[in-house]
């Protein structure tokens, strides 16, 4: 890769090739990516991040495509991070959302990147938040983050986005099922897509009824339900309007700053966890673990004592550094 200074200058100037290279470095977790992220951090904080999540087949990619197209009519630059399942063969993104976003992929004001989930149970690639930082620093006004759609475990999107949109369809089941999936807690509002299908009105009523049981007062945000037919663009302007309304609400009561502080705390914890994990599991300590496995199999020791011994070893070595 070219000189880091040059890449950063090009990235901050919005050069698409530099952005693509930087995100590739980020996705691979290279040493260079950390240098890039450190140096561009001061230019972040301007983009508004929207998480789009929900079960598979709900139409998240189509909705993302139409939303991007709408934001472009408002002269907004749009970055899209579409997190796909990981290929078991290449480790790369399996579905490739670009094929479902043909309406905006040739627009110079839209940057689309498919990223592999790489085993992230939250449906959001571990590196997607850092890729969003790259797009933010590069001058994109809105970053749409679409999750892989793995059902009940895709909840970490709420910690990565300023506004979280949960997409459902009438066939997703009633609102109680959505509550079981934990989606009721993370949604800033719901989109009932494919609203021309049977059962749509019943699904909306069910969702609204359950939302009515949520503890809230005059000062709190109350999620609502927007009906769309994303294939033909119906309801997209209303979705964009809800995003803006939620943003205005957060900005007015300090909620946006609180969300971003929480996101930064989570990022720092994640960075520390990664570094400690890497430092802990060196070859020497892995060797010690393997030697103890035989004792465990023979029931001459137990996992708790083995773990404690390895931690003590790590602490003693760290204390000498």
C-alpha positions as CSV (number, residue, x, y, z in Angstrom):
1,X,0.0,0.0,0.0
2,X,1.2,3.5,-0.7
3,X,2.7,5.9,1.8
4,X,0.3,6.2,4.8
5,X,0.4,10.0,4.6
6,X,-0.7,10.0,1.0
7,X,-3.5,7.5,1.7
8,X,-4.8,9.6,4.5
9,X,-4.7,12.8,2.5
10,X,-6.6,11.1,-0.3
11,X,-9.1,9.5,2.1
12,X,-9.9,12.9,3.7
13,X,-10.3,14.4,0.3
14,X,-13.0,11.7,-0.5
15,X,-10.9,9.7,-3.0
16,X,-12.9,6.5,-3.5
17,X,-9.9,4.2,-4.2
18,X,-8.2,5.4,-1.0
19,X,-11.4,4.8,1.0
20,X,-11.7,1.3,-0.4
21,X,-8.1,0.5,0.4
22,X,-8.4,1.9,3.9
23,X,-11.5,-0.2,4.6
24,X,-9.8,-3.3,3.3
25,X,-6.9,-2.6,5.8
26,X,-9.5,-2.1,8.6
27,X,-11.4,-5.3,7.7
28,X,-8.1,-7.3,7.8
29,X,-7.2,-5.8,11.1
30,X,-3.8,-4.8,9.9
31,X,-1.3,-2.6,11.8
32,X,-1.7,0.0,9.1
33,X,-5.4,0.2,9.8
34,X,-4.8,1.2,13.4
35,X,-2.5,4.1,12.3
36,X,-5.1,5.2,9.7
37,X,-8.0,5.2,12.2
38,X,-5.9,7.0,14.9
39,X,-5.0,9.8,12.4
40,X,-8.5,10.3,10.9
41,X,-10.4,10.2,14.2
42,X,-10.3,13.9,14.6
43,X,-12.3,14.3,11.4
44,X,-15.1,12.0,12.5
45,X,-18.4,12.8,14.3
46,X,-20.1,14.5,11.4
47,X,-21.9,11.6,9.7
48,X,-25.2,10.4,11.1
49,X,-25.2,6.6,11.5
50,X,-28.4,4.6,10.8
51,X,-28.6,0.9,11.7
52,X,-31.0,-1.2,9.6
53,X,-31.8,-4.6,11.1
54,X,-34.4,-7.3,11.1
55,X,-34.9,-10.9,10.2
56,X,-33.7,-12.4,6.8
57,X,-36.0,-11.7,3.9
58,X,-37.5,-8.6,5.4
59,X,-36.2,-6.4,2.5
60,X,-33.4,-4.6,4.4
61,X,-31.2,-4.3,1.3
62,X,-34.0,-2.9,-0.8
63,X,-35.0,-0.4,1.9
64,X,-31.3,0.6,2.3
65,X,-31.1,1.1,-1.5
66,X,-34.2,3.3,-1.6
67,X,-33.2,5.3,1.4
68,X,-29.8,6.0,-0.2
69,X,-31.5,7.1,-3.3
70,X,-33.7,9.4,-1.3
71,X,-30.8,11.0,0.6
72,X,-29.1,11.7,-2.7
73,X,-32.0,13.8,-3.8
74,X,-31.3,15.9,-0.7
75,X,-27.6,16.2,-1.9
76,X,-26.4,14.0,0.9
77,X,-23.3,11.8,0.4
78,X,-24.2,8.3,1.6
79,X,-22.0,5.5,2.8
80,X,-23.5,2.0,3.0
81,X,-21.9,-0.8,5.0
82,X,-23.8,-4.1,4.3
83,X,-22.8,-6.9,6.6
84,X,-23.2,-10.3,4.9
85,X,-22.6,-13.9,6.2
86,X,-19.0,-15.0,6.0
87,X,-18.0,-17.4,3.3
88,X,-16.6,-20.6,4.9
89,X,-14.1,-20.8,2.0
90,X,-12.7,-17.3,1.6
91,X,-13.7,-15.6,4.8
92,X,-15.3,-12.9,2.7
93,X,-18.9,-11.6,2.4
94,X,-21.1,-14.3,1.0
95,X,-24.1,-12.6,-0.5
96,X,-22.7,-9.3,-1.8
97,X,-25.3,-6.6,-1.3
98,X,-24.1,-4.7,-4.3
99,X,-26.2,-6.9,-6.5
100,X,-29.3,-5.8,-4.6
101,X,-28.4,-2.1,-4.8
102,X,-28.1,-1.5,-8.5
103,X,-30.0,1.8,-8.4
104,X,-27.2,3.6,-6.5
105,X,-24.1,1.6,-7.1
106,X,-22.9,3.8,-10.0
107,X,-23.7,7.1,-8.1
108,X,-20.4,8.9,-7.2
109,X,-22.1,10.2,-4.1
110,X,-22.8,6.7,-2.8
111,X,-20.1,4.3,-1.5
112,X,-21.2,0.7,-0.9
113,X,-19.1,-1.8,1.0
114,X,-20.1,-5.4,1.7
115,X,-18.3,-6.8,4.8
116,X,-18.3,-10.3,6.2
117,X,-19.8,-10.8,9.6
118,X,-16.8,-13.1,10.5
119,X,-18.7,-14.9,13.2
120,X,-20.1,-11.8,14.9
121,X,-23.2,-13.0,16.7
122,X,-24.6,-9.5,16.8
123,X,-25.1,-9.4,13.0
124,X,-22.7,-6.5,12.7
125,X,-19.1,-7.1,11.6
126,X,-16.6,-6.2,14.4
127,X,-14.8,-4.0,11.9
128,X,-18.0,-2.3,10.5
129,X,-17.9,0.4,13.2
130,X,-14.3,1.3,12.1
131,X,-15.3,1.2,8.5
132,X,-18.0,3.7,9.4
133,X,-15.3,6.0,10.9
134,X,-13.4,5.9,7.6
135,X,-16.6,6.9,5.7
136,X,-17.3,9.6,8.3
137,X,-13.9,11.1,8.0
138,X,-14.1,10.9,4.2
139,X,-17.1,13.4,4.2
140,X,-20.1,11.1,4.0
141,X,-23.2,12.7,5.6
142,X,-25.1,9.6,6.3
143,X,-23.8,6.1,6.9
144,X,-26.4,3.3,6.5
145,X,-25.3,0.1,8.4
146,X,-27.3,-3.0,7.3
147,X,-26.9,-6.2,9.4
148,X,-26.7,-9.7,8.2
149,X,-30.2,-10.5,9.6
150,X,-29.6,-13.4,11.9
151,X,-32.6,-13.0,14.1
152,X,-32.4,-12.9,17.9
153,X,-28.7,-12.2,18.2
154,X,-28.4,-9.1,16.0
155,X,-28.6,-6.6,18.8
156,X,-25.2,-4.9,18.7
157,X,-26.4,-2.6,15.9
158,X,-28.0,-0.5,18.6
159,X,-24.6,0.2,20.0
160,X,-23.2,1.2,16.7
161,X,-25.9,3.5,15.3
162,X,-27.4,6.8,16.2
163,X,-30.8,5.7,15.0
164,X,-31.8,2.0,14.8
165,X,-34.5,0.9,12.3
166,X,-36.0,-2.6,12.7
167,X,-37.5,-4.0,9.5
168,X,-40.3,-6.6,9.7
169,X,-42.8,-8.1,7.3
170,X,-46.3,-9.4,8.0
171,X,-45.0,-12.9,7.9
172,X,-42.5,-12.1,10.7
173,X,-45.2,-13.0,13.1
174,X,-46.9,-10.9,15.7
175,X,-45.3,-8.3,17.9
176,X,-44.9,-10.8,20.7
177,X,-42.4,-12.7,18.6
178,X,-40.6,-9.5,17.9
179,X,-40.4,-8.9,21.6
180,X,-38.8,-12.3,22.1
181,X,-36.2,-11.4,19.6
182,X,-35.2,-8.4,21.7
183,X,-36.0,-6.1,18.8
184,X,-38.6,-4.1,20.8
185,X,-35.8,-2.8,23.1
186,X,-33.4,-1.7,20.3
187,X,-35.8,-0.2,17.7
188,X,-36.1,3.5,17.6
189,X,-38.9,2.8,15.1
190,X,-40.2,-0.1,13.1
191,X,-40.7,-0.4,9.3
192,X,-43.3,-3.0,8.3
193,X,-42.2,-3.7,4.8
194,X,-44.2,-5.5,2.1
195,X,-47.2,-3.8,3.6
196,X,-49.4,-4.9,0.7
197,X,-49.3,-8.5,1.9
198,X,-52.1,-10.0,3.9
199,X,-51.9,-9.5,7.6
200,X,-50.1,-6.2,7.4
201,X,-52.7,-4.1,9.3
202,X,-52.9,-6.8,12.0
203,X,-49.1,-6.8,12.4
204,X,-49.0,-3.0,12.8
205,X,-51.8,-3.1,15.4
206,X,-50.0,-5.8,17.3
207,X,-46.7,-3.9,17.3
208,X,-48.4,-0.7,18.4
209,X,-50.2,-2.4,21.2
210,X,-47.0,-3.9,22.6
211,X,-45.2,-0.5,22.2
212,X,-48.0,1.0,24.3
213,X,-46.9,-1.1,27.2
214,X,-43.4,0.3,27.2
215,X,-42.6,2.6,30.1
216,X,-42.4,6.2,28.8
217,X,-43.3,9.7,29.7
218,X,-43.7,13.0,27.9
219,X,-39.9,13.4,27.7
220,X,-39.1,10.0,26.2
221,X,-39.1,8.9,22.6
222,X,-41.9,6.7,21.6
223,X,-41.2,4.3,18.7
224,X,-43.8,4.1,16.0
225,X,-44.4,1.9,12.9
226,X,-44.1,2.9,9.3
227,X,-45.6,0.9,6.5
228,X,-43.6,0.5,3.3
229,X,-43.4,-1.2,0.0
230,X,-39.7,-0.8,-0.6
231,X,-39.7,-2.4,-4.0
232,X,-41.7,0.5,-5.5
233,X,-40.5,3.2,-3.1
234,X,-43.7,3.6,-1.2
235,X,-43.2,4.9,2.3
236,X,-39.5,5.7,1.9
237,X,-39.9,9.4,2.4
238,X,-41.8,8.7,5.6
239,X,-38.9,6.5,6.8
240,X,-36.4,9.2,6.1
241,X,-38.7,11.7,7.9
242,X,-38.8,9.5,11.0
243,X,-35.0,9.2,11.0
244,X,-34.8,13.0,10.9
245,X,-37.4,13.4,13.6
246,X,-35.5,11.0,15.9
247,X,-32.3,12.8,15.2
248,X,-33.8,16.1,16.1
249,X,-35.3,14.6,19.3
250,X,-31.9,13.2,20.3
251,X,-30.1,16.5,19.6
252,X,-32.6,18.5,21.6
253,X,-32.4,16.4,24.8
254,X,-28.7,15.4,24.7
255,X,-29.5,11.9,23.8
256,X,-27.2,11.9,20.7
257,X,-24.2,12.8,22.8
258,X,-25.1,10.2,25.4
259,X,-25.4,7.5,22.7
260,X,-22.1,8.5,21.2
261,X,-20.3,8.5,24.5
262,X,-21.7,5.0,25.2
263,X,-20.5,3.9,21.7
264,X,-17.0,5.2,22.4
265,X,-16.8,3.5,25.8
266,X,-17.8,0.2,24.1
267,X,-15.2,0.7,21.4
268,X,-12.4,1.3,24.0
269,X,-13.5,-1.8,25.9
270,X,-13.4,-3.8,22.7
271,X,-9.9,-2.5,21.8
272,X,-8.6,-3.4,25.2
273,X,-10.3,-6.9,25.1
274,X,-8.7,-7.5,21.7
275,X,-5.3,-6.4,22.9
276,X,-5.4,-8.4,26.1
277,X,-6.7,-11.5,24.3
278,X,-3.8,-11.2,21.8
279,X,-1.2,-10.7,24.6
280,X,-2.6,-13.5,26.7
281,X,-2.7,-16.3,24.2
282,X,0.9,-16.3,23.1
283,X,2.6,-19.6,22.0
284,X,4.1,-20.2,25.4
285,X,0.7,-19.9,27.2
286,X,-1.0,-22.1,24.6
287,X,1.7,-24.7,25.2
288,X,1.0,-24.6,28.9
289,X,-2.7,-25.1,28.3
290,X,-2.2,-28.0,26.0
291,X,0.0,-29.7,28.7
292,X,-2.7,-29.3,31.2
293,X,-5.4,-30.8,29.0
294,X,-4.3,-34.4,29.8
295,X,-4.7,-33.7,33.5
296,X,-8.2,-32.4,32.8
297,X,-9.2,-35.4,30.8
298,X,-8.0,-37.7,33.6
299,X,-9.9,-35.5,36.1
300,X,-6.7,-34.8,38.0
301,X,-7.4,-31.1,37.7
302,X,-10.4,-28.9,36.8
303,X,-11.0,-26.0,34.3
304,X,-11.2,-23.4,37.0
305,X,-7.8,-24.1,38.5
306,X,-6.2,-24.3,35.1
307,X,-7.7,-21.0,34.1
308,X,-6.5,-19.4,37.4
309,X,-3.0,-20.8,36.9
310,X,-2.9,-19.3,33.4
311,X,-4.1,-15.9,34.6
312,X,-1.5,-15.9,37.4
313,X,1.1,-16.7,34.8
314,X,0.0,-13.8,32.7
315,X,-0.1,-11.4,35.6
316,X,3.4,-12.4,36.8
317,X,4.9,-11.9,33.3
318,X,3.0,-8.6,32.8
319,X,4.2,-7.4,36.2
320,X,7.8,-7.8,35.1
321,X,7.4,-5.7,32.0
